[in-house]
Amino acid sequence: MPVPEGKDLDALMYRLLRMKCPKVLASIILCLLWTTTVDFNEEYEMLEFFAGAGNLSRYMKLCGRRTGSLDIKYQTNPSKKSAFKSDPMDILSPSGFAVALACLFKCRPDRFMAMFALKCASWTAINSGTSNRAPCASIGFDEYPSVLEANALCERTIYLLVVVVCLGGVFGLEQPRLSNFEFYPMFLEFRGLCYEVNGGSSAVWRVGWWMAHYQSLSPKRHYAFSNSQVIQKLDHGKLSGWKKKGKEKLQTTIQYQSADGKRCFKGTAALRKTEEYTVQFGRCLADLYDEMVISPCGQPKLPCLLPPAQESYQFMGQGFDLGYARLNEVYSYLRRGRNLKIPPGWSHLLPKPE
């Protein structure tokens, strides 16, 4: 994707404004686009965030699609991780969030898909004793570092969804059935914005399915959201005959009784294995790809008289996050870049952090 400029930059800033993008995120995007060492000539057709084993990416590549995969596990030299101030494969680090954004801007214009399998540890019911999360209290007890980190990762991921929508792409965001992520206030706000800019009609769809329908060792129920209604084809209906098929039962949790008599659960080593997509699931998504990328919803339509980029930028506010995203860290990281070349007329709008 070429670097947006002129009317393309006007359109991008207007769409970000319509999606209530905070000014600091727009500033990050501008600094990234004007960093001369970032090559935007590649055109990805598919991106897999939190890719893990990369089974989905692998199948997409086998289908001939130009695919990018990102995961904190892919840190190139983990033995020297402490030597880096910022891990480029960690979305919670300044460089990691910048890399994630850069990959989105490297995607084929108006025809790409981005899949997000957000880390679910802090969101699931099995962790509710620690996180204190519930459908009516999805923010959780943020004095715990794990909850604070999960909220930050959640908010940064939602901002990536905003960018996907503004660029005309299709997103998929997947979670296990008992995850409280879907009740997070910022995600509810994001869904409402997509509905609003889509003229008051549905723009984000939810689907649930059994992973057993995709040859998983566990029947495990999942759900996903997407701005393409085609995502609903992942549901193959009711799961029946599981026990009769003689499948080996995979024990993912252990039940025990606490000292005060409460029933508790603990995950086993087998639980982590169920986090990986099966090859069959990757094949299903690959088969749906062509239908999904031509049916995105939620991208704000452009007015007949498109305001200049600077005007849209100046009208931007604080956004709709709850303050966990810490985007100022990313802006500070990029704004101090040696290879940043800000065009004339923008420098006063993008001051260097003190």
C-alpha angles and dihedrals in degrees: 000000000000117000107272112249137154111004092357090059090045089054093047094050092046092052092047089051092051089052090053092246111180115246091241091060091050088049090052091050092049092049090049094049091049096049102109096207093062112094113213096176095099116094115209118195095191135025125190115198120194084017098170108174089006097227092146093049091047093055093044089054090049087056089056097254120142101241137183125199128198129185136145087241089068095070100142097221110019092169088067096039092119089059091064121079089204130026110221091206095053113085089202091062121080094243092042093057090045091052091049091052092045090054090054091053089050091061125108107272113260093347114078141094129220120195121200120193094182116206103265104190097107095039102055127098091242089065096044092102088065103030096039088217122156135157089267094041105035095152090072130193100322096188086083112085092224092056092045091051093047092051091050091049090047094052095046090049091052090053088053087053089053090054092048090054093046091051091052096250133135122245133196121195116189133194138163115267098258095049116125092207094105090063095054107125095231092052091049088051091050092052090049092052091051089051091049097049090045089066098262096304131112115289103160122050131196125214133179127199144166115251087211086075086065097051096266118161088230126051088224116165119230137180134202140188126215140167088230119077089212088080088079089074088077088078110090094181133246120001109235137165094023095139094041092056090068095237115171108253112238113212106216099165140035121214120214140160120248124224091265093051100259121141110244136183132216127190120239129216088262091064092071091054090060089061090075120089114238120238088246091057090049090051091052093052090046089053090051094046099094092049093046100049093054094050108055119148134194101050108137113245118237121244123236090250105046112202117229117265094251092055093052091045094053092052093057118111138192097299127226105282123118095237099265096106095077092204092166088075090059093046091050090050094052098037091059092052116130093218096051111122110187114197119241112275095033103071095086090053094052105048121184112257115250 
